[in-house]
Amino acid sequence: MLTGRIVVLRPMCLADLGFFAELGNVTRVRSHVVGWDWPVSPDAQRDWYERACRDWRSRRLTVADPVSDEPVGVTGLWEVDWHNLSALTAIKLMPGLAPPGAGSDAIKLTMAWSFYEVGLRRLHSTILDFNAASLGAYVRKCGWRIEGREREAVFRRGGWHDLLKVAALRGDFDGLADSAEYVERVCGSPPVPAWPGADGGTRERRLSPANS
């Protein structure tokens, strides 16, 4: 379990499936996510869950209330590329249920986990051009950068919209004022300065009980 300031991220479980089906059918959520599908039936969620558990290139996480453990959203890593150390990530939150700040809190937790626990070096995603909330959370609050634009790539609300490609490197995350806090929340110890590697580059090491 990853504990942030506002929410926790934990592995999804069967008890969450009813919430996921409801989340997938909320009009506001459906109109803002990039992917499209038919309305979700509760029965189909079990098959979706079983397929997700077997997919070694993805790991979905439930965004939950830290006190009640009730789900308020979903995030995770998809299409993990272990050769290039990158992955797709995204977040969906239930309108009116997720508390203010839950989005950026969950994004920073995911970034700290991905970069300092999983060992990735790059995260990427896509955001619809009218999704101001996601752009604000990823780009303005969490250090992500817009890397490109696919013009009129997605059909929503009866019209065509641009799709923005966004990404973050570990260095982008490290540049955030509260990055060390989130690394400590995920790993249990703060990051330590990089030190020269044998190849003349730099590597980052983490304090252990023996050298702290």
SEDRENDREN-219373 format. One line per field, with one value per residue: y, z, x of N, C-alpha, C in turn; residue in one letter. Coordinates in steps of 0.2 Angstrom, whole numbers. Layout:
% residues N
nc2 <- c(Y,...)
nc3 <- c(Z,...)
nc1 <- c(X,...)
cac2 <- c(Y,...)
cac3 <- c(Z,...)
cac1 <- c(X,...)
cc2 <- c(Y,...)
cc3 <- c(Z,...)
cc1 <- c(X,...)
rest <- c(a,...)
//
This chain:
% residues 212
nc2 <- c(-6,11,26,42,60,62,52,34,21,5,-12,-18,-26,-40,-34,-21,-21,-18,-4,0,-3,6,18,17,20,33,48,60,55,46,54,61,53,45,33,23,14,2,4,-2,-18,-24,-38,-41,-35,-44,-53,-44,-40,-52,-54,-43,-46,-56,-50,-47,-35,-24,-15,-12,0,3,18,24,29,34,31,24,15,14,14,27,30,25,20,17,7,4,-6,-8,-6,-15,-16,-2,4,11,17,17,28,33,41,39,47,47,58,70,61,58,67,85,88,75,69,75,70,56,55,59,50,38,42,42,29,22,27,25,13,3,5,12,24,33,40,40,48,52,66,73,88,97,94,101,99,87,91,102,95,85,93,106,104,92,92,86,86,93,84,83,84,77,80,83,70,62,57,66,71,74,80,83,81,87,77,77,73,68,68,62,62,54,64,75,73,73,87,92,101,94,81,72,70,61,51,46,42,31,23,23,29,44,50,50,59,58,48,45,34,18,19,32,40,44,37,34,31,23,26,14,4,1,11,23)
nc3 <- c(0,-4,4,3,5,5,-1,-3,-12,-18,-21,-33,-29,-28,-22,-26,-39,-42,-39,-49,-61,-60,-60,-73,-81,-78,-85,-86,-83,-93,-104,-103,-103,-113,-120,-127,-125,-125,-114,-97,-90,-74,-73,-83,-77,-69,-78,-84,-73,-70,-82,-81,-70,-75,-84,-86,-90,-85,-70,-61,-49,-35,-30,-15,0,14,27,27,17,6,-11,-22,-35,-49,-54,-60,-69,-86,-101,-99,-102,-101,-107,-111,-100,-97,-96,-98,-90,-81,-74,-66,-57,-46,-49,-36,-26,-24,-14,-14,-22,-23,-35,-39,-28,-30,-42,-39,-30,-38,-47,-39,-34,-47,-51,-41,-35,-43,-54,-66,-79,-86,-89,-97,-105,-112,-115,-117,-126,-120,-107,-94,-80,-79,-86,-78,-66,-70,-78,-73,-59,-56,-64,-77,-95,-110,-125,-138,-151,-157,-170,-170,-166,-158,-156,-147,-138,-149,-158,-165,-157,-152,-146,-133,-130,-116,-104,-92,-85,-73,-68,-70,-60,-49,-48,-42,-28,-17,-19,-13,-1,-6,-11,1,7,-1,-1,11,15,12,-4,-9,-13,-29,-34,-41,-54,-60,-74,-76,-76,-67,-52,-42,-25,-11,6,19,33,37,32,36)
nc1 <- c(4,3,5,-2,-3,-17,-24,-23,-14,-18,-17,-29,-45,-57,-68,-69,-75,-88,-88,-79,-86,-96,-89,-84,-95,-100,-105,-97,-84,-82,-82,-70,-60,-47,-47,-61,-76,-90,-104,-101,-105,-109,-106,-97,-86,-79,-72,-64,-56,-50,-42,-34,-26,-18,-10,6,12,6,-1,-14,-20,-30,-37,-39,-49,-40,-44,-57,-55,-62,-65,-60,-56,-45,-29,-13,0,2,6,20,37,50,62,66,62,50,33,15,3,-11,-26,-42,-55,-68,-81,-86,-84,-70,-58,-53,-38,-34,-31,-18,-10,-11,-5,8,12,12,22,33,34,35,47,57,54,49,58,58,61,54,38,23,8,-8,-19,-35,-38,-47,-48,-45,-43,-35,-24,-20,-17,-7,3,5,5,12,24,25,27,22,23,19,6,-8,-18,-35,-39,-47,-64,-76,-90,-98,-89,-72,-57,-41,-27,-16,1,9,23,34,50,62,70,62,52,60,63,52,46,41,46,55,48,38,45,50,38,35,46,51,63,72,78,95,110,117,130,147,148,156,157,159,148,133,126,112,111,103,100,104,100,113,122,116)
cac2 <- c(0,17,31,49,65,63,45,28,17,-2,-17,-18,-32,-41,-30,-15,-22,-14,3,1,-3,12,23,17,22,40,52,65,51,43,60,64,48,44,26,22,7,2,4,-8,-21,-27,-45,-41,-33,-50,-55,-38,-41,-58,-53,-38,-49,-60,-46,-45,-28,-19,-16,-7,1,7,25,23,33,31,29,19,10,14,16,33,30,19,22,11,7,0,-6,-8,-8,-17,-14,5,7,16,14,22,28,37,41,41,48,47,65,71,57,60,74,89,86,67,68,76,66,50,55,60,43,34,44,40,22,20,29,24,7,-1,6,15,31,38,39,44,47,56,70,77,95,101,91,106,96,83,95,105,90,82,97,112,102,86,92,83,90,91,83,83,85,73,85,80,62,58,60,66,77,76,83,80,85,86,73,80,68,71,63,64,58,54,71,80,72,75,94,95,103,88,74,68,67,56,45,43,39,25,18,22,33,49,49,52,62,54,47,43,26,16,21,40,43,45,33,36,25,24,25,8,4,0,17,29)
cac3 <- c(0,-5,7,2,10,4,-3,-3,-18,-16,-27,-33,-27,-31,-19,-30,-45,-42,-40,-56,-66,-59,-62,-80,-84,-77,-91,-85,-83,-100,-109,-102,-104,-120,-123,-128,-125,-123,-107,-94,-86,-68,-74,-87,-73,-67,-84,-85,-67,-71,-88,-79,-65,-79,-88,-83,-92,-82,-63,-59,-42,-33,-26,-9,6,19,33,26,12,1,-18,-25,-42,-51,-58,-61,-75,-92,-107,-96,-107,-97,-110,-111,-93,-98,-95,-99,-84,-81,-67,-66,-51,-46,-47,-30,-21,-23,-11,-18,-22,-23,-42,-39,-23,-32,-47,-36,-27,-44,-50,-34,-34,-53,-52,-36,-32,-49,-57,-72,-80,-90,-89,-103,-105,-117,-112,-122,-126,-116,-100,-90,-74,-80,-88,-72,-62,-73,-81,-68,-52,-56,-68,-83,-100,-116,-130,-144,-151,-162,-171,-171,-166,-154,-156,-141,-138,-156,-162,-165,-152,-152,-141,-131,-128,-110,-101,-86,-83,-66,-67,-69,-53,-44,-48,-38,-21,-12,-22,-7,4,-9,-11,8,8,-5,0,18,16,7,-9,-7,-19,-34,-33,-48,-56,-63,-81,-76,-75,-60,-50,-36,-20,-5,13,22,40,38,31,37)
cac1 <- c(0,6,1,0,-6,-24,-26,-19,-15,-17,-19,-37,-48,-64,-73,-69,-77,-94,-86,-76,-91,-100,-85,-83,-101,-101,-104,-92,-78,-82,-81,-64,-54,-45,-50,-68,-79,-97,-105,-99,-109,-105,-104,-91,-80,-75,-68,-59,-52,-45,-37,-29,-22,-14,-6,12,15,2,-2,-19,-20,-36,-36,-44,-49,-35,-48,-62,-52,-67,-62,-62,-53,-41,-23,-8,5,1,11,27,42,55,69,66,60,45,26,9,0,-17,-30,-49,-57,-76,-83,-90,-82,-63,-57,-49,-31,-33,-27,-10,-7,-10,0,15,13,13,28,38,34,38,54,61,53,49,64,57,64,50,31,19,1,-12,-24,-39,-36,-52,-47,-41,-42,-30,-18,-17,-14,-1,8,6,7,17,30,25,28,18,28,17,-1,-11,-24,-42,-38,-52,-71,-80,-96,-100,-84,-66,-53,-34,-24,-10,5,13,27,39,56,63,72,56,49,65,63,47,48,40,48,58,43,34,50,50,32,35,52,53,69,73,83,102,113,120,138,150,148,162,157,160,142,131,121,109,111,99,103,101,102,120,125,112)
cc2 <- c(6,23,38,54,64,56,40,24,10,-6,-17,-25,-34,-37,-23,-15,-18,-6,4,1,3,18,23,19,29,44,56,61,49,48,62,59,47,38,26,15,7,2,-2,-11,-24,-34,-45,-38,-39,-53,-50,-39,-47,-57,-48,-41,-54,-56,-44,-38,-23,-20,-10,-6,5,13,24,28,30,28,23,13,10,17,23,34,24,23,16,12,2,-1,-5,-10,-9,-16,-7,8,12,13,20,22,33,36,42,41,49,54,65,66,57,66,78,88,79,66,69,72,59,50,55,53,38,35,41,33,19,21,26,17,2,-1,9,22,36,35,43,43,52,59,73,84,99,98,95,103,92,86,99,101,88,88,103,109,97,86,89,88,88,90,83,83,81,77,81,72,58,62,60,72,79,79,80,84,83,81,75,74,71,65,66,59,58,61,76,79,74,83,97,96,98,81,70,66,61,50,42,39,32,20,18,26,38,47,52,55,57,53,44,36,25,18,29,43,44,40,35,30,28,22,18,9,4,7,23,32)
cc3 <- c(0,-1,6,7,10,3,-2,-10,-16,-21,-27,-31,-29,-28,-22,-36,-46,-43,-47,-61,-66,-62,-70,-84,-82,-83,-91,-86,-90,-105,-109,-103,-111,-123,-123,-128,-124,-116,-103,-90,-80,-69,-78,-83,-71,-72,-84,-79,-68,-77,-85,-74,-69,-83,-85,-85,-89,-74,-62,-51,-40,-29,-21,-4,11,26,32,21,6,-6,-20,-32,-43,-55,-59,-67,-80,-97,-104,-101,-103,-100,-110,-105,-93,-97,-96,-92,-85,-74,-69,-59,-51,-44,-41,-25,-19,-20,-15,-17,-22,-30,-41,-34,-26,-38,-45,-33,-33,-47,-45,-34,-41,-54,-47,-33,-38,-53,-64,-73,-84,-90,-94,-102,-111,-113,-117,-121,-122,-109,-96,-83,-74,-82,-82,-68,-64,-74,-76,-62,-51,-60,-74,-89,-106,-122,-137,-145,-158,-164,-173,-171,-162,-155,-150,-142,-145,-161,-161,-161,-153,-145,-139,-128,-122,-108,-96,-86,-76,-64,-66,-62,-48,-43,-44,-31,-16,-15,-17,-2,1,-10,-4,9,5,-2,7,20,11,2,-7,-13,-23,-33,-40,-49,-59,-70,-82,-76,-68,-58,-43,-31,-14,1,16,29,42,37,32,44)
cc1 <- c(4,2,3,-3,-14,-27,-21,-20,-13,-19,-27,-39,-55,-69,-74,-73,-84,-93,-83,-81,-95,-96,-84,-90,-103,-100,-98,-85,-77,-80,-74,-58,-53,-48,-58,-70,-86,-98,-104,-104,-106,-103,-98,-85,-76,-70,-62,-54,-47,-40,-32,-24,-17,-9,0,15,10,1,-7,-19,-27,-34,-41,-43,-44,-38,-52,-60,-57,-64,-65,-60,-49,-35,-19,-3,2,6,18,32,48,62,70,64,55,38,21,6,-6,-21,-37,-51,-65,-78,-88,-88,-74,-62,-53,-42,-29,-29,-20,-7,-6,-5,7,17,15,20,34,39,37,45,59,60,53,55,64,60,60,43,28,12,-2,-18,-28,-38,-41,-52,-43,-39,-35,-23,-15,-14,-7,5,10,8,12,23,30,25,24,23,26,9,-3,-18,-30,-42,-43,-59,-74,-85,-98,-95,-77,-61,-45,-32,-17,-6,9,17,31,44,57,66,67,53,54,65,57,49,46,41,51,53,39,39,50,44,32,40,54,60,70,78,90,105,116,127,141,150,155,163,158,154,140,126,118,109,106,102,100,103,109,124,122,115)
rest <- c(m,l,t,g,r,i,v,v,l,r,p,m,c,l,a,d,l,g,f,f,a,e,l,g,n,v,t,r,v,r,s,h,v,v,g,w,d,w,p,v,s,p,d,a,q,r,d,w,y,e,r,a,c,r,d,w,r,s,r,r,l,t,v,a,d,p,v,s,d,e,p,v,g,v,t,g,l,w,e,v,d,w,h,n,l,s,a,l,t,a,i,k,l,m,p,g,l,a,p,p,g,a,g,s,d,a,i,k,l,t,m,a,w,s,f,y,e,v,g,l,r,r,l,h,s,t,i,l,d,f,n,a,a,s,l,g,a,y,v,r,k,c,g,w,r,i,e,g,r,e,r,e,a,v,f,r,r,g,g,w,h,d,l,l,k,v,a,a,l,r,g,d,f,d,g,l,a,d,s,a,e,y,v,e,r,v,c,g,s,p,p,v,p,a,w,p,g,a,d,g,g,t,r,e,r,r,l,s,p,a,n,s)
//
